[in-house]
């Protein structure tokens, strides 16, 4: 059901009733928007993906991200890629 609604609204000019239905589903199941909308994870992973060809740049980005986690109080957030070279 949720997948069908997403397909309906992920196009130009979605119907208002479809938008309301998605909103109700997100209210009912907040884990959906929390996992799909995890901006920190998405942004940090994109930064690392851009640096994938340079171990030096990847290490620099990881250190900068660690500093940002402290600055923005994201201590529970784990950004390191599972396939990171260590």
Phi and psi restraints in degrees (range 20) as a CNS / XPLOR table:
assign (resid 1 and name C) (resid 2 and name N)
       (resid 2 and name CA) (resid 2 and name C) 1.0 -63.0 20.0 2
assign (resid 2 and name N) (resid 2 and name CA)
       (resid 2 and name C) (resid 3 and name N) 1.0 -40.4 20.0 2
assign (resid 2 and name C) (resid 3 and name N)
       (resid 3 and name CA) (resid 3 and name C) 1.0 -60.9 20.0 2
assign (resid 3 and name N) (resid 3 and name CA)
       (resid 3 and name C) (resid 4 and name N) 1.0 -42.1 20.0 2
assign (resid 3 and name C) (resid 4 and name N)
       (resid 4 and name CA) (resid 4 and name C) 1.0 -63.2 20.0 2
assign (resid 4 and name N) (resid 4 and name CA)
       (resid 4 and name C) (resid 5 and name N) 1.0 -41.6 20.0 2
assign (resid 4 and name C) (resid 5 and name N)
       (resid 5 and name CA) (resid 5 and name C) 1.0 -63.7 20.0 2
assign (resid 5 and name N) (resid 5 and name CA)
       (resid 5 and name C) (resid 6 and name N) 1.0 -42.1 20.0 2
assign (resid 5 and name C) (resid 6 and name N)
       (resid 6 and name CA) (resid 6 and name C) 1.0 -61.5 20.0 2
assign (resid 6 and name N) (resid 6 and name CA)
       (resid 6 and name C) (resid 7 and name N) 1.0 -42.7 20.0 2
assign (resid 6 and name C) (resid 7 and name N)
       (resid 7 and name CA) (resid 7 and name C) 1.0 -62.4 20.0 2
assign (resid 7 and name N) (resid 7 and name CA)
       (resid 7 and name C) (resid 8 and name N) 1.0 -36.0 20.0 2
assign (resid 7 and name C) (resid 8 and name N)
       (resid 8 and name CA) (resid 8 and name C) 1.0 -70.1 20.0 2
assign (resid 8 and name N) (resid 8 and name CA)
       (resid 8 and name C) (resid 9 and name N) 1.0 -34.4 20.0 2
assign (resid 8 and name C) (resid 9 and name N)
       (resid 9 and name CA) (resid 9 and name C) 1.0 -92.2 20.0 2
assign (resid 9 and name N) (resid 9 and name CA)
       (resid 9 and name C) (resid 10 and name N) 1.0 -16.5 20.0 2
assign (resid 9 and name C) (resid 10 and name N)
       (resid 10 and name CA) (resid 10 and name C) 1.0 -84.2 20.0 2
assign (resid 10 and name N) (resid 10 and name CA)
       (resid 10 and name C) (resid 11 and name N) 1.0 51.5 20.0 2
assign (resid 10 and name C) (resid 11 and name N)
       (resid 11 and name CA) (resid 11 and name C) 1.0 -150.6 20.0 2
assign (resid 11 and name N) (resid 11 and name CA)
       (resid 11 and name C) (resid 12 and name N) 1.0 169.4 20.0 2
assign (resid 11 and name C) (resid 12 and name N)
       (resid 12 and name CA) (resid 12 and name C) 1.0 -66.0 20.0 2
assign (resid 12 and name N) (resid 12 and name CA)
       (resid 12 and name C) (resid 13 and name N) 1.0 137.9 20.0 2
assign (resid 12 and name C) (resid 13 and name N)
       (resid 13 and name CA) (resid 13 and name C) 1.0 53.4 20.0 2
assign (resid 13 and name N) (resid 13 and name CA)
       (resid 13 and name C) (resid 14 and name N) 1.0 61.8 20.0 2
assign (resid 13 and name C) (resid 14 and name N)
       (resid 14 and name CA) (resid 14 and name C) 1.0 -67.0 20.0 2
assign (resid 14 and name N) (resid 14 and name CA)
       (resid 14 and name C) (resid 15 and name N) 1.0 154.5 20.0 2
assign (resid 14 and name C) (resid 15 and name N)
       (resid 15 and name CA) (resid 15 and name C) 1.0 -69.8 20.0 2
assign (resid 15 and name N) (resid 15 and name CA)
       (resid 15 and name C) (resid 16 and name N) 1.0 140.2 20.0 2
assign (resid 15 and name C) (resid 16 and name N)
       (resid 16 and name CA) (resid 16 and name C) 1.0 -56.3 20.0 2
assign (resid 16 and name N) (resid 16 and name CA)
       (resid 16 and name C) (resid 17 and name N) 1.0 -37.1 20.0 2
assign (resid 16 and name C) (resid 17 and name N)
       (resid 17 and name CA) (resid 17 and name C) 1.0 -67.3 20.0 2
assign (resid 17 and name N) (resid 17 and name CA)
       (resid 17 and name C) (resid 18 and name N) 1.0 -31.3 20.0 2
assign (resid 17 and name C) (resid 18 and name N)
       (resid 18 and name CA) (resid 18 and name C) 1.0 -69.8 20.0 2
assign (resid 18 and name N) (resid 18 and name CA)
       (resid 18 and name C) (resid 19 and name N) 1.0 -40.6 20.0 2
assign (resid 18 and name C) (resid 19 and name N)
       (resid 19 and name CA) (resid 19 and name C) 1.0 -61.9 20.0 2
assign (resid 19 and name N) (resid 19 and name CA)
       (resid 19 and name C) (resid 20 and name N) 1.0 -41.3 20.0 2
assign (resid 19 and name C) (resid 20 and name N)
       (resid 20 and name CA) (resid 20 and name C) 1.0 -65.5 20.0 2
assign (resid 20 and name N) (resid 20 and name CA)
       (resid 20 and name C) (resid 21 and name N) 1.0 -39.5 20.0 2
assign (resid 20 and name C) (resid 21 and name N)
       (resid 21 and name CA) (resid 21 and name C) 1.0 -64.3 20.0 2
assign (resid 21 and name N) (resid 21 and name CA)
       (resid 21 and name C) (resid 22 and name N) 1.0 -41.2 20.0 2
assign (resid 21 and name C) (resid 22 and name N)
       (resid 22 and name CA) (resid 22 and name C) 1.0 -65.0 20.0 2
assign (resid 22 and name N) (resid 22 and name CA)
       (resid 22 and name C) (resid 23 and name N) 1.0 -42.6 20.0 2
assign (resid 22 and name C) (resid 23 and name N)
       (resid 23 and name CA) (resid 23 and name C) 1.0 -59.0 20.0 2
assign (resid 23 and name N) (resid 23 and name CA)
       (resid 23 and name C) (resid 24 and name N) 1.0 -42.0 20.0 2
assign (resid 23 and name C) (resid 24 and name N)
       (resid 24 and name CA) (resid 24 and name C) 1.0 -64.2 20.0 2
assign (resid 24 and name N) (resid 24 and name CA)
       (resid 24 and name C) (resid 25 and name N) 1.0 -40.9 20.0 2
assign (resid 24 and name C) (resid 25 and name N)
       (resid 25 and name CA) (resid 25 and name C) 1.0 -64.1 20.0 2
assign (resid 25 and name N) (resid 25 and name CA)
       (resid 25 and name C) (resid 26 and name N) 1.0 -40.2 20.0 2
assign (resid 25 and name C) (resid 26 and name N)
       (resid 26 and name CA) (resid 26 and name C) 1.0 -67.5 20.0 2
assign (resid 26 and name N) (resid 26 and name CA)
       (resid 26 and name C) (resid 27 and name N) 1.0 -34.9 20.0 2
assign (resid 26 and name C) (resid 27 and name N)
       (resid 27 and name CA) (resid 27 and name C) 1.0 -65.2 20.0 2
assign (resid 27 and name N) (resid 27 and name CA)
       (resid 27 and name C) (resid 28 and name N) 1.0 -40.4 20.0 2
assign (resid 27 and name C) (resid 28 and name N)
       (resid 28 and name CA) (resid 28 and name C) 1.0 -74.0 20.0 2
assign (resid 28 and name N) (resid 28 and name CA)
       (resid 28 and name C) (resid 29 and name N) 1.0 -36.3 20.0 2
assign (resid 28 and name C) (resid 29 and name N)
       (resid 29 and name CA) (resid 29 and name C) 1.0 -126.4 20.0 2
assign (resid 29 and name N) (resid 29 and name CA)
       (resid 29 and name C) (resid 30 and name N) 1.0 78.2 20.0 2
assign (resid 29 and name C) (resid 30 and name N)
       (resid 30 and name CA) (resid 30 and name C) 1.0 -63.4 20.0 2
assign (resid 30 and name N) (resid 30 and name CA)
       (resid 30 and name C) (resid 31 and name N) 1.0 -20.4 20.0 2
assign (resid 30 and name C) (resid 31 and name N)
       (resid 31 and name CA) (resid 31 and name C) 1.0 -64.1 20.0 2
assign (resid 31 and name N) (resid 31 and name CA)
       (resid 31 and name C) (resid 32 and name N) 1.0 -24.1 20.0 2
assign (resid 31 and name C) (resid 32 and name N)
       (resid 32 and name CA) (resid 32 and name C) 1.0 -62.1 20.0 2
assign (resid 32 and name N) (resid 32 and name CA)
       (resid 32 and name C) (resid 33 and name N) 1.0 -50.9 20.0 2
assign (resid 32 and name C) (resid 33 and name N)
       (resid 33 and name CA) (resid 33 and name C) 1.0 -76.3 20.0 2
assign (resid 33 and name N) (resid 33 and name CA)
       (resid 33 and name C) (resid 34 and name N) 1.0 -26.5 20.0 2
assign (resid 33 and name C) (resid 34 and name N)
       (resid 34 and name CA) (resid 34 and name C) 1.0 -68.5 20.0 2
assign (resid 34 and name N) (resid 34 and name CA)
       (resid 34 and name C) (resid 35 and name N) 1.0 -40.3 20.0 2
assign (resid 34 and name C) (resid 35 and name N)
       (resid 35 and name CA) (resid 35 and name C) 1.0 -78.7 20.0 2
assign (resid 35 and name N) (resid 35 and name CA)
       (resid 35 and name C) (resid 36 and name N) 1.0 -40.7 20.0 2
assign (resid 35 and name C) (resid 36 and name N)
       (resid 36 and name CA) (resid 36 and name C) 1.0 -73.2 20.0 2
assign (resid 36 and name N) (resid 36 and name CA)
       (resid 36 and name C) (resid 37 and name N) 1.0 -30.1 20.0 2
assign (resid 36 and name C) (resid 37 and name N)
       (resid 37 and name CA) (resid 37 and name C) 1.0 -105.3 20.0 2
assign (resid 37 and name N) (resid 37 and name CA)
       (resid 37 and name C) (resid 38 and name N) 1.0 26.0 20.0 2
assign (resid 37 and name C) (resid 38 and name N)
       (resid 38 and name CA) (resid 38 and name C) 1.0 -73.6 20.0 2
assign (resid 38 and name N) (resid 38 and name CA)
       (resid 38 and name C) (resid 39 and name N) 1.0 84.8 20.0 2
assign (resid 38 and name C) (resid 39 and name N)
       (resid 39 and name CA) (resid 39 and name C) 1.0 -62.6 20.0 2
assign (resid 39 and name N) (resid 39 and name CA)
       (resid 39 and name C) (resid 40 and name N) 1.0 -41.3 20.0 2
assign (resid 39 and name C) (resid 40 and name N)
       (resid 40 and name CA) (resid 40 and name C) 1.0 -58.9 20.0 2
assign (resid 40 and name N) (resid 40 and name CA)
       (resid 40 and name C) (resid 41 and name N) 1.0 -48.8 20.0 2
assign (resid 40 and name C) (resid 41 and name N)
       (resid 41 and name CA) (resid 41 and name C) 1.0 -61.6 20.0 2
assign (resid 41 and name N) (resid 41 and name CA)
       (resid 41 and name C) (resid 42 and name N) 1.0 -45.6 20.0 2
assign (resid 41 and name C) (resid 42 and name N)
       (resid 42 and name CA) (resid 42 and name C) 1.0 -62.3 20.0 2
assign (resid 42 and name N) (resid 42 and name CA)
       (resid 42 and name C) (resid 43 and name N) 1.0 -44.7 20.0 2
assign (resid 42 and name C) (resid 43 and name N)
       (resid 43 and name CA) (resid 43 and name C) 1.0 -66.2 20.0 2
assign (resid 43 and name N) (resid 43 and name CA)
       (resid 43 and name C) (resid 44 and name N) 1.0 -48.0 20.0 2
assign (resid 43 and name C) (resid 44 and name N)
       (resid 44 and name CA) (resid 44 and name C) 1.0 -63.0 20.0 2
assign (resid 44 and name N) (resid 44 and name CA)
       (resid 44 and name C) (resid 45 and name N) 1.0 -41.2 20.0 2
assign (resid 44 and name C) (resid 45 and name N)
       (resid 45 and name CA) (resid 45 and name C) 1.0 -65.7 20.0 2
assign (resid 45 and name N) (resid 45 and name CA)
       (resid 45 and name C) (resid 46 and name N) 1.0 -34.7 20.0 2
assign (resid 45 and name C) (resid 46 and name N)
       (resid 46 and name CA) (resid 46 and name C) 1.0 -65.7 20.0 2
assign (resid 46 and name N) (resid 46 and name CA)
       (resid 46 and name C) (resid 47 and name N) 1.0 -40.3 20.0 2
assign (resid 46 and name C) (resid 47 and name N)
       (resid 47 and name CA) (resid 47 and name C) 1.0 -60.0 20.0 2
assign (resid 47 and name N) (resid 47 and name CA)
       (resid 47 and name C) (resid 48 and name N) 1.0 -48.2 20.0 2
assign (resid 47 and name C) (resid 48 and name N)
       (resid 48 and name CA) (resid 48 and name C) 1.0 -65.6 20.0 2
assign (resid 48 and name N) (resid 48 and name CA)
       (resid 48 and name C) (resid 49 and name N) 1.0 -37.4 20.0 2
assign (resid 48 and name C) (resid 49 and name N)
       (resid 49 and name CA) (resid 49 and name C) 1.0 -62.1 20.0 2
assign (resid 49 and name N) (resid 49 and name CA)
       (resid 49 and name C) (resid 50 and name N) 1.0 -38.3 20.0 2
assign (resid 49 and name C) (resid 50 and name N)
       (resid 50 and name CA) (resid 50 and name C) 1.0 -65.5 20.0 2
assign (resid 50 and name N) (resid 50 and name CA)
       (resid 50 and name C) (resid 51 and name N) 1.0 -27.4 20.0 2
assign (resid 50 and name C) (resid 51 and name N)
       (resid 51 and name CA) (resid 51 and name C) 1.0 -96.4 20.0 2
assign (resid 51 and name N) (resid 51 and name CA)
       (resid 51 and name C) (resid 52 and name N) 1.0 6.4 20.0 2
assign (resid 51 and name C) (resid 52 and name N)
       (resid 52 and name CA) (resid 52 and name C) 1.0 -59.4 20.0 2
assign (resid 52 and name N) (resid 52 and name CA)
       (resid 52 and name C) (resid 53 and name N) 1.0 -27.7 20.0 2
assign (resid 52 and name C) (resid 53 and name N)
       (resid 53 and name CA) (resid 53 and name C) 1.0 -82.7 20.0 2
assign (resid 53 and name N) (resid 53 and name CA)
       (resid 53 and name C) (resid 54 and name N) 1.0 -6.9 20.0 2
assign (resid 53 and name C) (resid 54 and name N)
       (resid 54 and name CA) (resid 54 and name C) 1.0 -130.4 20.0 2
assign (resid 54 and name N) (resid 54 and name CA)
       (resid 54 and name C) (resid 55 and name N) 1.0 111.4 20.0 2
assign (resid 54 and name C) (resid 55 and name N)
       (resid 55 and name CA) (resid 55 and name C) 1.0 -61.6 20.0 2
assign (resid 55 and name N) (resid 55 and name CA)
       (resid 55 and name C) (resid 56 and name N) 1.0 -38.7 20.0 2
assign (resid 55 and name C) (resid 56 and name N)
       (resid 56 and name CA) (resid 56 and name C) 1.0 -61.5 20.0 2
assign (resid 56 and name N) (resid 56 and name CA)
       (resid 56 and name C) (resid 57 and name N) 1.0 -49.1 20.0 2
assign (resid 56 and name C) (resid 57 and name N)
       (resid 57 and name CA) (resid 57 and name C) 1.0 -65.1 20.0 2
assign (resid 57 and name N) (resid 57 and name CA)
       (resid 57 and name C) (resid 58 and name N) 1.0 -36.5 20.0 2
assign (resid 57 and name C) (resid 58 and name N)
       (resid 58 and name CA) (resid 58 and name C) 1.0 -63.6 20.0 2
assign (resid 58 and name N) (resid 58 and name CA)
       (resid 58 and name C) (resid 59 and name N) 1.0 -43.9 20.0 2
assign (resid 58 and name C) (resid 59 and name N)
       (resid 59 and name CA) (resid 59 and name C) 1.0 -63.1 20.0 2
assign (resid 59 and name N) (resid 59 and name CA)
       (resid 59 and name C) (resid 60 and name N) 1.0 -41.6 20.0 2
assign (resid 59 and name C) (resid 60 and name N)
       (resid 60 and name CA) (resid 60 and name C) 1.0 -62.6 20.0 2
assign (resid 60 and name N) (resid 60 and name CA)
       (resid 60 and name C) (resid 61 and name N) 1.0 -43.9 20.0 2
assign (resid 60 and name C) (resid 61 and name N)
       (resid 61 and name CA) (resid 61 and name C) 1.0 -64.2 20.0 2
assign (resid 61 and name N) (resid 61 and name CA)
       (resid 61 and name C) (resid 62 and name N) 1.0 -41.8 20.0 2
assign (resid 61 and name C) (resid 62 and name N)
       (resid 62 and name CA) (resid 62 and name C) 1.0 -62.2 20.0 2
assign (resid 62 and name N) (resid 62 and name CA)
       (resid 62 and name C) (resid 63 and name N) 1.0 -39.8 20.0 2
assign (resid 62 and name C) (resid 63 and name N)
       (resid 63 and name CA) (resid 63 and name C) 1.0 -67.0 20.0 2
assign (resid 63 and name N) (resid 63 and name CA)
       (resid 63 and name C) (resid 64 and name N) 1.0 -41.5 20.0 2
assign (resid 63 and name C) (resid 64 and name N)
       (resid 64 and name CA) (resid 64 and name C) 1.0 -63.8 20.0 2
assign (resid 64 and name N) (resid 64 and name CA)
       (resid 64 and name C) (resid 65 and name N) 1.0 -40.1 20.0 2
assign (resid 64 and name C) (resid 65 and name N)
       (resid 65 and name CA) (resid 65 and name C) 1.0 -65.1 20.0 2
assign (resid 65 and name N) (resid 65 and name CA)
       (resid 65 and name C) (resid 66 and name N) 1.0 -39.0 20.0 2
assign (resid 65 and name C) (resid 66 and name N)
       (resid 66 and name CA) (resid 66 and name C) 1.0 -58.9 20.0 2
assign (resid 66 and name N) (resid 66 and name CA)
       (resid 66 and name C) (resid 67 and name N) 1.0 -42.7 20.0 2
assign (resid 66 and name C) (resid 67 and name N)
       (resid 67 and name CA) (resid 67 and name C) 1.0 -63.9 20.0 2
assign (resid 67 and name N) (resid 67 and name CA)
       (resid 67 and name C) (resid 68 and name N) 1.0 -39.8 20.0 2
assign (resid 67 and name C) (resid 68 and name N)
       (resid 68 and name CA) (resid 68 and name C) 1.0 -65.7 20.0 2
assign (resid 68 and name N) (resid 68 and name CA)
       (resid 68 and name C) (resid 69 and name N) 1.0 -37.2 20.0 2
assign (resid 68 and name C) (resid 69 and name N)
       (resid 69 and name CA) (resid 69 and name C) 1.0 -59.2 20.0 2
assign (resid 69 and name N) (resid 69 and name CA)
       (resid 69 and name C) (resid 70 and name N) 1.0 -41.9 20.0 2
assign (resid 69 and name C) (resid 70 and name N)
       (resid 70 and name CA) (resid 70 and name C) 1.0 -67.1 20.0 2
assign (resid 70 and name N) (resid 70 and name CA)
       (resid 70 and name C) (resid 71 and name N) 1.0 -46.5 20.0 2
assign (resid 70 and name C) (resid 71 and name N)
       (resid 71 and name CA) (resid 71 and name C) 1.0 -60.1 20.0 2
assign (resid 71 and name N) (resid 71 and name CA)
       (resid 71 and name C) (resid 72 and name N) 1.0 -42.2 20.0 2
assign (resid 71 and name C) (resid 72 and name N)
       (resid 72 and name CA) (resid 72 and name C) 1.0 -98.2 20.0 2
assign (resid 72 and name N) (resid 72 and name CA)
       (resid 72 and name C) (resid 73 and name N) 1.0 10.2 20.0 2
assign (resid 72 and name C) (resid 73 and name N)
       (resid 73 and name CA) (resid 73 and name C) 1.0 55.7 20.0 2
assign (resid 73 and name N) (resid 73 and name CA)
       (resid 73 and name C) (resid 74 and name N) 1.0 51.5 20.0 2
assign (resid 73 and name C) (resid 74 and name N)
       (resid 74 and name CA) (resid 74 and name C) 1.0 -107.1 20.0 2
assign (resid 74 and name N) (resid 74 and name CA)
       (resid 74 and name C) (resid 75 and name N) 1.0 41.5 20.0 2
assign (resid 74 and name C) (resid 75 and name N)
       (resid 75 and name CA) (resid 75 and name C) 1.0 -60.8 20.0 2
assign (resid 75 and name N) (resid 75 and name CA)
       (resid 75 and name C) (resid 76 and name N) 1.0 -28.4 20.0 2
assign (resid 75 and name C) (resid 76 and name N)
       (resid 76 and name CA) (resid 76 and name C) 1.0 -82.0 20.0 2
assign (resid 76 and name N) (resid 76 and name CA)
       (resid 76 and name C) (resid 77 and name N) 1.0 -9.3 20.0 2
assign (resid 76 and name C) (resid 77 and name N)
       (resid 77 and name CA) (resid 77 and name C) 1.0 -82.9 20.0 2
assign (resid 77 and name N) (resid 77 and name CA)
       (resid 77 and name C) (resid 78 and name N) 1.0 131.9 20.0 2
assign (resid 77 and name C) (resid 78 and name N)
       (resid 78 and name CA) (resid 78 and name C) 1.0 -114.5 20.0 2
assign (resid 78 and name N) (resid 78 and name CA)
       (resid 78 and name C) (resid 79 and name N) 1.0 113.4 20.0 2
assign (resid 78 and name C) (resid 79 and name N)
       (resid 79 and name CA) (resid 79 and name C) 1.0 -98.5 20.0 2
assign (resid 79 and name N) (resid 79 and name CA)
       (resid 79 and name C) (resid 80 and name N) 1.0 -17.3 20.0 2
assign (resid 79 and name C) (resid 80 and name N)
       (resid 80 and name CA) (resid 80 and name C) 1.0 -61.0 20.0 2
assign (resid 80 and name N) (resid 80 and name CA)
       (resid 80 and name C) (resid 81 and name N) 1.0 134.8 20.0 2
assign (resid 80 and name C) (resid 81 and name N)
       (resid 81 and name CA) (resid 81 and name C) 1.0 -70.4 20.0 2
assign (resid 81 and name N) (resid 81 and name CA)
       (resid 81 and name C) (resid 82 and name N) 1.0 145.3 20.0 2
assign (resid 81 and name C) (resid 82 and name N)
       (resid 82 and name CA) (resid 82 and name C) 1.0 -64.7 20.0 2
assign (resid 82 and name N) (resid 82 and name CA)
       (resid 82 and name C) (resid 83 and name N) 1.0 -28.5 20.0 2
assign (resid 82 and name C) (resid 83 and name N)
       (resid 83 and name CA) (resid 83 and name C) 1.0 -98.5 20.0 2
assign (resid 83 and name N) (resid 83 and name CA)
       (resid 83 and name C) (resid 84 and name N) 1.0 17.0 20.0 2
assign (resid 83 and name C) (resid 84 and name N)
       (resid 84 and name CA) (resid 84 and name C) 1.0 -63.6 20.0 2
assign (resid 84 and name N) (resid 84 and name CA)
       (resid 84 and name C) (resid 85 and name N) 1.0 138.3 20.0 2
assign (resid 84 and name C) (resid 85 and name N)
       (resid 85 and name CA) (resid 85 and name C) 1.0 -77.3 20.0 2
assign (resid 85 and name N) (resid 85 and name CA)
       (resid 85 and name C) (resid 86 and name N) 1.0 122.4 20.0 2
